Amino acid sequence: MKLPELKIGNKVAKVPIVQGGMAIRLSTARLAAAVANEGGIGLIAASGMSHPELRYEIKLARSLTDGIIGINIMVAASDFVGIVKTAIDAGIDLIVAGAGFSRDIFGFGKESGTPIVPIVSSVKLAKISEKLGASAIVVEGKEAGGHLGTDISVRELIEPIRAAVKIPVIAAGGVLSGKDIADMFRMGANGVQMGSRFAASLESNAAPTLKEYYLKSQADDVVVINSPVGLPGRAVRTPFSKRVMEGRVPPKVCDSCLKACKHNFCIVRALTRAQQGDVETGLVFTGEYMPRIKKILSVKEIMSNLLAEVENCYN
Ligand SMILES: Cc1cc2nc3c(=O)[nH]c(=O)nc-3n(C[C@H](O)[C@H](O)[C@H](O)COP(=O)(O)O)c2cc1C
């Protein structure tokens, strides 16, 4: 199978692979630029960043690539609008918004001509997104890492959503191999978004300890916790996630970073601890199929392996 280009608004990616945004600070400039340099789309995870930090990351990514760089931001963040406006002001190529749904963001996109790409998990939200002016949608299934909007497999979501909208559909969740990519395209997807495979890459901003921890994870280590955002979240069973599943781990300090927080633990601090390599007290977000990954590879190797695998599929 030959993969087509992916057109989002006025941006055209030669390779229809989006590197999913991964907060806190797992997908920063270096990873996003590496993916963009291979012809894909790189996303900086902006959730939890200050405006100067986000501006710095965008500028750094621009210095490393001429390719397509976007941001990913969590709608549930208190500073959602501030981050969106900062990214637009810094000349970002596109904005992907997940963990909630925002109608306001389409207005900001229209004003500035910035493509807006919401993450959805239902036909209903896909149709609303198109009507509001989305340039594309990411359709995320239950296999994904981080916050989950559904318990339905992406393999069941793509066809009905494809039939319901005309804008590009980007499949996310459990896409790890060239065969997975080819399957998604056969079902009607125009692109794929991949998280886990890039979290465990050379250019991922995860501490080496966290990357090694990902490689050691087994299928029955993958659990679902209740995130303070008010959504389920997929994570590796760590001593910390075990405590969260057993009850509350109330934060001692609070920066009010979420519009509405359940206060069962502090998600920004817990994700930051994991990103820095503290897999004991950190929250280790993961996709369902992370345990299939056996080696940390560079983005270049990942992309060329994927494209070679796709080429050999369905011939
Ligand atoms: C460690 C980790 C952190 C993530 N953080 C975010 C995030 O901040 N925002 C978001 O929209 N999605 C987030 N995701 C989801 C990914 O962007 C992607 O859509 C998803 O992981 C795709 O599934 P896969 O991991 O099976 O490829 C995260 C995923 C992982 C593995």
Ligand as a Chemical Component Dictionary entry (heavy atoms), coordinates in Angstrom:
data_LIG
# 
_chem_comp.id                   LIG 
_chem_comp.type                 NON-POLYMER 
_chem_comp.pdbx_formal_charge   0 
_chem_comp.three_letter_code    LIG 
# 
loop_
_chem_comp_atom.comp_id 
_chem_comp_atom.atom_id 
_chem_comp_atom.alt_atom_id 
_chem_comp_atom.type_symbol 
_chem_comp_atom.charge 
_chem_comp_atom.model_Cartn_x 
_chem_comp_atom.model_Cartn_y 
_chem_comp_atom.model_Cartn_z 
_chem_comp_atom.pdbx_ordinal 
LIG C1  C1  C 0 2.388  9.341  27.750 1  
LIG C2  C2  C 0 1.224  9.863  26.968 2  
LIG C3  C3  C 0 0.782  11.159 27.199 3  
LIG C4  C4  C 0 -0.291 11.658 26.456 4  
LIG N1  N1  N 0 -0.694 12.961 26.651 5  
LIG C5  C5  C 0 -1.668 13.498 25.872 6  
LIG C6  C6  C 0 -1.996 14.877 25.964 7  
LIG O1  O1  O 0 -1.387 15.636 26.710 8  
LIG N2  N2  N 0 -3.001 15.354 25.179 9  
LIG C7  C7  C 0 -3.681 14.534 24.294 10 
LIG O2  O2  O 0 -4.599 15.007 23.610 11 
LIG N3  N3  N 0 -3.367 13.225 24.168 12 
LIG C8  C8  C 0 -2.375 12.704 24.907 13 
LIG N4  N4  N 0 -1.994 11.401 24.746 14 
LIG C9  C9  C 0 -2.617 10.623 23.644 15 
LIG C10 C10 C 0 -1.721 10.617 22.394 16 
LIG O3  O3  O 0 -1.544 11.900 21.872 17 
LIG C11 C11 C 0 -2.283 9.690  21.292 18 
LIG O4  O4  O 0 -3.467 10.179 20.725 19 
LIG C12 C12 C 0 -2.551 8.291  21.768 20 
LIG O5  O5  O 0 -1.584 7.867  22.672 21 
LIG C13 C13 C 0 -2.621 7.344  20.603 22 
LIG O6  O6  O 0 -2.582 6.015  21.016 23 
LIG P1  P1  P 0 -1.226 5.139  21.016 24 
LIG O7  O7  O 0 -0.478 5.538  22.214 25 
LIG O8  O8  O 0 -1.724 3.747  21.069 26 
LIG O9  O9  O 0 -0.491 5.467  19.756 27 
LIG C14 C14 C 0 -0.950 10.855 25.496 28 
LIG C15 C15 C 0 -0.480 9.550  25.283 29 
LIG C16 C16 C 0 0.595  9.053  25.991 30 
LIG C17 C17 C 0 1.083  7.658  25.712 31 
# 
loop_
_chem_comp_bond.comp_id 
_chem_comp_bond.atom_id_1 
_chem_comp_bond.atom_id_2 
_chem_comp_bond.value_order 
_chem_comp_bond.pdbx_ordinal 
LIG C1  C2  SING 1  
LIG C2  C3  SING 2  
LIG C2  C16 DOUB 3  
LIG C3  C4  DOUB 4  
LIG C4  N1  SING 5  
LIG C4  C14 SING 6  
LIG N1  C5  DOUB 7  
LIG C5  C6  SING 8  
LIG C5  C8  SING 9  
LIG C6  O1  DOUB 10 
LIG C6  N2  SING 11 
LIG N2  C7  SING 12 
LIG C7  O2  DOUB 13 
LIG C7  N3  SING 14 
LIG N3  C8  DOUB 15 
LIG C8  N4  SING 16 
LIG N4  C9  SING 17 
LIG N4  C14 SING 18 
LIG C9  C10 SING 19 
LIG C10 O3  SING 20 
LIG C10 C11 SING 21 
LIG C11 O4  SING 22 
LIG C11 C12 SING 23 
LIG C12 O5  SING 24 
LIG C12 C13 SING 25 
LIG C13 O6  SING 26 
LIG O6  P1  SING 27 
LIG P1  O7  DOUB 28 
LIG P1  O8  SING 29 
LIG P1  O9  SING 30 
LIG C14 C15 DOUB 31 
LIG C15 C16 SING 32 
LIG C16 C17 SING 33 
# 
